[in-house]
């Protein structure tokens, strides 16, 4: 029997870095993303972000391509937001994303980083490697 433990830190931003993800959008979006991730046979372990981008920590089976997972997660979640919030008809994700494989021994620190995105951004204490690709 094969064994894999594939964990990823994925980061993507809204199109043109528009600050769409206000508290009420986040409250809707994050649970929707968890459900979508599950439907794509992945498991979203943690979500965090600010008004213009999200960080996703997830586990994926070996037969799921990271690029396909991210594409479908972004597409389905943006459709759900636009359907739920009629005033957000322009909500889109940018095409690019960052994906980083994770060492299981580093999960605690990375989870804490994702959970505390708002604090890190308000204090300008972000980690460049995980944030730079999101620039508009």
Secondary structure, DSSP 8 states (H G I E B T S, - for coil): ------EEEEEEEBGGG-----HHHHHHHHHHHHHHHHHTTEEEEEEEEETTEEEEEEEE-TTS-HHHHHHHHHHHHHHHHHHH-GGGTT--B-S--EEEE--GGGHHHHHHHHHTHHHHHHTT---HHHHGGG--
